[in-house]
Every structure is written in structure tokens, then in C-alpha cells.
Amino acid sequence: MKNREISNSTREPQFAGKFYPENKSELLNQLNAFFENAKTQTKASTVPQAIIVPHAGYVFSGQVAASGFQQIPQNMKYKRVFVLASSHRYSFDGAALYCSGNYMTPLGEVEVDMKLTNHLLQLSDLFNDYPNAHEQEHSVEVQLPFLQHRLGSGFLFVPIILGTCKPETCKKIAGILQEWFTPENLWIISTDFAHYPNYENARMVDETTATAICSNNPGKLLEAINENKNLKIENLATSLCGWTSVLSLLYMTANQQYNYERIYYQNSGDIELFGGKNRVVGYWSIVIFNCTEELLITDEEKNELLEKARISITDYVKTEKEANIKPTNRLGILNEIMGAFVSIYVNGKLRGCIGGFAKKKTLNDLVQEMAVSASHDRRFDSIKKDELDKMEIEISVLSPLKKINSANEIELGKHGIYVKNGSNSGTFLPQVASKTGWSVDEFLGHCSRDKAGLGWEGWKEAEVFTYEAIVFRG
């Protein structure tokens, strides 16, 4: 029934005491323990657009789930949180909404955005008001205590359960939901991975599935699921129980600049007290970021980096010994794994420029290391003690590399370039083009010949990447 009168019947927790503790204090203690041991944030200044997390009993998958939810900033203010899950009990064409009232957990009531759920009913016959599908489904309910613990209560909740097993229906549903796949909303995709193979086979299958998901390509996910099925692995019932939900997510993100990042993996065989190795279930947490978002760094963060770079250079010049890296007390971009270059000027003349792209170092650590290296850049005279007071430091914080297929994609003054062929590589920061006045061909030619050692036109046979930079001095 598409337009029934809302009865405001709150859905009571059906799986408390089964999948997770029904006692509030016990549940909070368990959640606190999970988050204390969760994998730390890898993109602290970037807010996730979506996360893929498991929905098994907390003793089995709670640590993996918490590691996914940990990537969400504490008490982050989202307008809505969508939970997209696939039905374990019912098969029906389309998606089931909950339009009867709110959801309840031992931690309190979660407000359903009934205005939006009823709006979706009007948009398409693919959406149905089907409360029974919600009453008997655990894969939505088990996500709520994690959300309540991480976000508090200031969000509207949109639970959606898919009953379809048709990829084309998932694509249509994703096309409708795309309107709400925006930074103001968070999406939780609820799924476990391999069901019931032995421990080693689960790890193999789950690696294949996760790789396909992280390709951001719906076709590759369908191929991986079919490939896993054709392996005829003993006891493998499914390689992704919520595949329709994950597929719908991929239909919303495909061909767009979203980055899928694996956070943590376990299967039930890794659980000391409960885990057998013969029949296991796999669990991944995967976080999805919008990588087209503008790179942001505050004035306070800029000043901290400049001060640490100056201290690192001064200590090295005076002692000829590299000092210990000074940690940061901030939770933002300084803790991210990012690329950066440090340039040193004395009386307006460049005296050193060393940097690197994002690999394993946080921005905080990389800047301090590169500052020391720039102070004795072999291409210039090393910085002397009597020049420290005359020194000006320039730091360039780099966005992730983006591979390009045409020189026409380069915007001079905006993009830096990285040219790579085999072991030969070279880069120019964005400001190089602005200072020299080079054309795109000259920018590429000089980088290819003078930096990468590939010859003037060597870039045409090489991989070419662009990146952007936030540049500041002090």
C-alpha cells in the first residue's frame, strides 16, 4: 500500500540479546572496547560519503564494523543517514521502506525521516511500504548502535531494504537514490562477505570481492561474484550476502571521483573464543571518500607546519644531526598520509627543494623530514648558520595523483605534473609553470628531459599524472 496513513508504530529492537547486548550498559561497554581498538582514521580531514560494514553478531564482526565507523568524525553532523541492506528473509521486486514510525535500540530511539520515505513512495513503484521486511531483518538494526555511539542522536534515519536480485533493478533504484548521495548525507552499506567456506578459501574469495568493489565498477563486482561461484569452493553459499546493496552503491559512484579504501578485514575464524576454521564468514570494512573535494588546510595547520619545518632545519644546521620527529596534537590533515614539498629561499633565491608523494608518511612527519633534506639539497649550497634568520620556507601540500590521457587535461598554474616511465620519473610543482611562463608542451618537455631523463618527448611514451597543491610561505 503506497499511501497508507502513518501509524507511528515504533519498531522495537528484534535482535538485541541475540546479535548484540540488550542491556544498555553492557552494550556501551562493548562498543567502547571496539572503538578503543579500532583502526585509526586514515583521512582525518575528509568526511566519508559512505561505508561498507558487516552485520553479523558483534562478537564476530563488531571489531571490523567499529573500524569502519571509526572513520566518521566523532559527533559529525549529517542531515540524514541512509542504511542500505539486502533482505535475508523475503524476496520481492524493489526496495522496502519503513514508513510506520521510528527504530528503537537499547541506546534509545532513532528518528526515521518519514517525510522522505513517503516521498520515495511517490517517486517510483520500486519503493514499497513493507514493514514486515524490516521487522524480521537484522542487517539494518545492528548498524544503529554504532551510529548512535559515533554520531549521537542528531540525524534523520532512512532504512532501505532491497528485495530484488536483479542488477537492472538495482541500477534503477540507484538512479532514483542518486539525488541524496551528497556530502550532507552518510550512507551505510550493510553486508558480510564469504559465507561458510574454510578459513583460507574465505580470505581468497574476500580479497577478490573487495578488489572488485574498490575498482568502483559495477561490472567488475558482478564478474567477481560469478568468478567466485565458478570456483566451486566447498560450502561457499555466497561471496557477498548484500551484493545488491553494494552493487547499488557502485551504480551511484561509478564513473565519478570516489575513492574506495579498505580499512580492516577479519573472518569469524579469527575470533579466539568462538571462531572455528572449517566454516567461516568474512567481514570487510571499506570507506568511500569523494576525492574531488577541495583540499583544505587551516591557517593554524599551516603555521604549525612552517614552525616545525623551521625548527627541523635549524636543529640540523646547528648540530648536523636529525632531531626526532615532533608529533602533532591535531586530529586533522596533519595526520593524513599526504605528499608535500619543502622549498627554502635565502634572500629570495632558491636554496633547496625536496619532497615526495603520499606513501606511508603523515603530512606532519613528511614535512619535517623533507625540510631537513632541503637544507642540504645537493643541487645547491647547504644552508649555513648565519643564513637561518634570512631563510623563508615554502611548503606545498599535494593532492593525490591523477593519471591523465591527454596533455589537454593539464591546466597551467593549477596542476603539477609527474612523469614516470619505469624507474625514471620527475615532477614539477604547479608554481613552476607560473614562474617560467612555459606552454603545456614546454612544461612537459622540460619535466621529461630535465627531471625524468626521458628526453624532450619522452613523456609521450610515459605515464603522466597531475596533482594540485596548497602553497604557503613563512
Residue pairs with C-beta under 8 A, 6 or more apart in sequence:
1 129
2 121
2 122
2 125
2 128
2 129
3 118
3 121
3 122
4 99
4 129
6 99
6 100
6 101
6 114
6 118
7 100
7 101
8 100
8 101
9 100
9 101
9 131
10 101
10 102
10 103
10 104
10 109
11 98
11 100
11 101
11 102
11 103
11 104
11 131
11 134
11 135
12 104
13 22
13 104
13 105
13 106
13 141
14 135
14 136
14 138
14 141
15 138
15 141
15 142
16 22
16 27
16 105
16 106
18 57
18 138
19 55
19 56
19 57
19 58
19 138
19 141
19 142
20 27
20 30
20 57
20 58
20 62
20 142
20 145
21 27
21 30
21 58
21 106
22 106
23 106
24 106
24 107
27 106
27 107
27 145
28 107
28 149
30 58
30 62
31 66
31 145
31 146
31 149
34 58
34 62
34 63
34 65
34 66
35 66
35 69
35 70
35 149
35 150
37 63
37 66
38 63
38 66
38 67
38 69
38 70
38 264
39 67
39 70
39 263
39 264
40 70
41 70
41 71
41 73
41 331
41 335
42 71
42 261
42 263
42 336
42 337
43 71
43 261
43 287
43 289
43 336
44 73
44 331
44 332
44 333
44 335
44 336
45 296
45 297
45 332
45 333
45 336
46 289
46 293
46 336
47 72
47 73
47 76
47 183
48 71
48 72
48 186
48 287
48 288
48 289
49 181
49 183
49 186
49 187
49 258
49 288
49 289
49 290
50 181
50 186
50 187
50 188
50 189
50 249
50 253
50 287
50 288
51 68
51 69
51 71
51 72
51 186
51 187
51 188
51 189
51 285
51 286
51 287
51 288
52 68
52 189
52 191
52 213
52 246
52 249
52 284
52 285
52 286
52 287
52 288
53 64
53 65
53 68
53 69
53 143
53 146
53 188
53 189
53 190
53 285
54 61
54 64
54 65
54 190
54 191
54 192
54 193
54 283
54 284
54 285
55 61
55 65
55 85
55 138
55 139
55 142
55 143
55 190
55 191
55 192
55 242
56 142
56 192
56 268
56 281
56 283
58 65
58 142
59 271
59 273
59 274
60 268
60 271
60 274
60 275
60 281
60 283
61 192
61 266
61 268
61 281
61 283
63 264
63 266
64 264
64 265
64 266
64 283
64 284
64 285
65 143
65 146
65 283
65 285
66 146
67 263
67 264
67 285
68 263
68 264
68 285
68 286
68 287
69 146
69 147
69 149
69 150
70 150
70 263
71 263
71 287
72 150
72 151
72 186
74 150
75 150
75 151
75 152
76 150
76 151
76 186
77 154
77 155
78 151
78 155
78 184
78 185
78 186
79 155
79 156
79 184
79 185
80 113
80 116
80 155
80 156
80 157
80 158
80 180
80 184
80 185
80 186
81 147
81 151
81 155
81 156
81 157
81 158
81 185
81 186
81 187
81 188
82 158
82 159
82 160
82 177
82 180
82 185
82 186
82 187
82 188
83 140
83 143
83 144
83 157
83 158
83 159
83 160
83 188
83 190
84 160
84 162
84 187
84 188
84 189
84 190
84 245
84 248
84 249
85 137
85 139
85 140
85 159
85 160
85 161
85 162
85 189
85 190
85 191
85 242
85 245
86 139
86 161
86 162
86 190
86 191
86 241
86 242
86 243
86 244
86 245
87 96
87 133
87 137
87 161
87 162
87 163
88 137
88 138
88 139
88 241
89 133
89 136
89 137
90 96
90 130
90 132
90 133
90 136
90 163
91 163
91 165
92 128
92 130
92 133
92 163
92 164
93 126
93 163
93 164
93 166
93 169
94 124
94 125
94 126
94 127
94 128
94 162
94 163
94 164
94 169
94 173
95 126
95 127
95 128
95 160
95 161
95 162
95 163
95 164
95 173
96 128
96 129
96 130
96 133
96 134
96 160
96 161
96 162
96 163
97 117
97 120
97 121
97 127
97 128
97 129
97 130
97 159
97 160
98 112
98 117
98 129
98 131
98 134
98 159
99 112
99 114
99 117
99 118
99 121
99 129
99 131
100 129
100 131
101 112
101 114
102 109
102 110
102 111
102 112
102 157
103 109
103 110
103 112
103 140
103 141
103 144
103 157
103 159
104 110
105 141
105 144
105 145
105 148
106 145
107 144
107 145
107 148
107 149
108 148
108 153
110 144
110 147
110 148
110 153
110 157
111 153
111 155
111 156
111 157
112 156
112 157
112 158
112 159
113 156
113 157
113 158
116 156
116 158
116 180
117 129
117 158
120 127
120 176
121 127
121 128
121 129
123 176
124 172
124 176
126 169
126 172
126 173
126 176
127 173
127 176
130 161
130 163
133 161
133 163
134 140
134 159
134 161
137 161
139 161
139 190
139 191
139 242
140 159
140 161
140 190
142 190
143 188
143 190
144 157
147 155
147 157
147 188
155 186
158 180
160 177
162 170
162 173
162 244
162 245
162 248
164 170
164 173
164 244
165 244
167 218
167 222
167 244
167 247
170 244
170 247
170 248
170 251
171 218
171 248
171 251
173 248
174 248
174 249
174 251
174 252
175 251
177 248
177 252
178 252
181 187
181 252
181 253
183 290
183 293
187 249
187 288
189 242
189 245
189 246
189 249
190 242
190 245
191 240
191 241
191 242
191 243
191 245
191 246
192 240
192 241
192 242
192 281
192 282
192 283
193 202
193 205
193 206
193 209
193 210
193 239
193 240
193 241
193 267
193 281
193 282
193 283
193 284
194 201
194 202
194 205
194 206
194 209
194 228
194 236
194 238
194 239
194 240
194 267
194 280
194 281
194 282
195 236
195 237
195 238
195 239
195 241
195 281
195 282
196 235
196 236
196 237
196 279
196 280
196 281
197 205
197 233
197 234
197 235
197 236
197 279
197 280
198 234
198 235
198 277
198 278
198 279
198 280
199 267
199 269
199 277
199 278
199 280
201 233
201 234
201 236
202 267
202 269
202 280
202 281
202 282
203 265
203 267
203 282
205 228
205 231
205 233
205 236
205 239
205 282
206 239
206 265
206 267
206 282
206 284
208 224
208 227
208 228
208 239
209 221
209 224
209 225
209 228
209 239
209 240
209 284
210 262
210 265
210 284
210 286
211 224
212 220
212 221
212 223
212 224
212 225
213 221
213 246
213 250
213 260
213 286
214 260
214 261
214 262
214 286
215 221
215 260
216 250
216 253
216 254
216 256
216 258
216 260
217 250
217 254
218 247
218 250
218 251
218 254
221 240
221 243
221 246
221 247
221 250
222 247
224 239
225 239
225 240
225 243
228 236
228 239
229 236
229 239
235 279
240 246
249 288
253 288
256 292
257 290
257 291
257 292
258 288
258 289
258 290
258 291
259 288
259 289
259 290
259 291
259 400
260 286
260 287
260 288
261 286
261 287
261 288
261 289
262 284
262 285
262 286
263 284
263 285
263 286
263 287
264 284
264 285
265 282
265 283
265 284
265 285
266 282
266 283
267 275
267 280
267 281
267 282
267 283
268 274
268 275
268 276
268 280
268 281
268 282
268 283
269 275
269 276
269 277
269 280
291 400
295 397
295 399
295 468
295 470
296 333
297 332
297 333
297 397
297 470
298 332
300 330
301 330
301 332
301 333
301 334
302 395
302 472
302 474
303 474
304 328
304 330
304 334
305 334
305 363
305 364
305 367
305 395
305 397
306 393
306 395
306 472
306 473
306 474
308 326
308 364
308 367
308 368
308 371
309 342
309 367
309 368
309 370
309 371
309 393
309 395
310 371
310 391
310 393
310 474
311 323
311 326
312 322
312 323
312 368
312 369
312 371
312 372
313 344
313 371
313 372
313 374
313 375
313 383
313 388
313 391
313 393
314 388
315 321
315 322
315 323
316 322
316 323
316 372
316 375
316 376
317 375
317 382
317 383
317 384
317 385
317 388
318 385
322 372
325 364
325 365
325 368
325 369
326 368
327 364
328 334
328 335
328 364
333 363
333 397
334 362
334 363
334 364
335 362
335 363
335 364
336 362
336 363
337 358
337 359
337 360
337 361
337 362
337 363
338 358
338 362
338 363
338 366
338 397
338 398
339 355
339 356
339 357
339 358
339 366
339 397
339 398
339 400
339 467
340 355
340 356
340 363
340 366
340 367
340 370
340 395
340 396
340 397
340 398
341 353
341 354
341 355
341 356
341 370
341 395
341 396
341 398
341 429
341 469
342 352
342 353
342 354
342 355
342 367
342 370
342 371
342 373
342 374
342 393
342 394
342 395
342 396
343 350
343 352
343 353
343 374
343 393
343 394
343 395
343 396
344 350
344 351
344 352
344 353
344 371
344 374
344 375
344 377
344 383
344 391
344 392
344 393
344 394
345 351
345 391
345 392
345 393
345 394
346 383
346 387
346 390
346 391
346 392
347 390
348 392
350 380
351 377
351 380
351 381
351 383
351 387
352 373
352 374
352 375
352 376
352 377
352 379
352 380
352 383
353 374
353 377
354 370
354 373
354 374
354 377
355 366
355 370
355 396
355 398
356 366
356 370
357 398
357 401
357 418
357 467
358 398
358 400
361 369
363 397
367 395
371 393
375 382
375 383
376 382
376 383
383 391
392 473
392 474
393 473
393 474
394 471
394 472
394 473
395 471
395 472
395 473
396 416
396 429
396 430
396 431
396 469
396 470
396 471
397 469
397 470
397 471
398 416
398 467
398 468
398 469
399 467
399 468
399 469
400 467
401 418
401 465
401 466
401 467
402 465
402 466
402 467
403 463
403 464
403 465
404 410
404 464
404 465
404 466
407 440
407 441
407 444
407 464
408 440
409 466
410 417
410 440
410 443
410 444
410 466
412 433
412 434
412 438
412 439
412 440
412 443
413 430
413 431
413 433
413 434
414 430
414 468
415 430
415 466
415 467
415 468
416 427
416 428
416 429
416 430
416 432
416 466
416 467
416 468
416 469
417 427
417 428
417 443
417 444
417 447
417 464
417 465
417 466
418 425
418 426
418 427
418 464
418 465
418 466
418 467
419 425
419 426
419 427
419 444
419 447
419 448
419 451
419 452
419 454
419 458
419 459
419 462
419 463
419 464
419 465
420 452
420 462
420 463
420 464
420 465
421 452
421 454
421 458
421 461
421 462
421 463
424 452
424 453
424 454
424 462
425 451
425 452
426 447
426 448
426 450
426 451
426 452
426 453
426 454
427 447
427 451
428 443
428 446
428 447
428 451
429 469
429 471
430 468
430 469
430 471
431 469
431 471
432 438
432 443
433 443
436 442
436 443
438 446
444 459
444 464
445 456
445 457
445 459
447 459
448 454
448 455
448 456
448 457
448 458
448 459
448 462
449 455
449 456
449 458
452 458
452 459
452 462
454 461
454 462
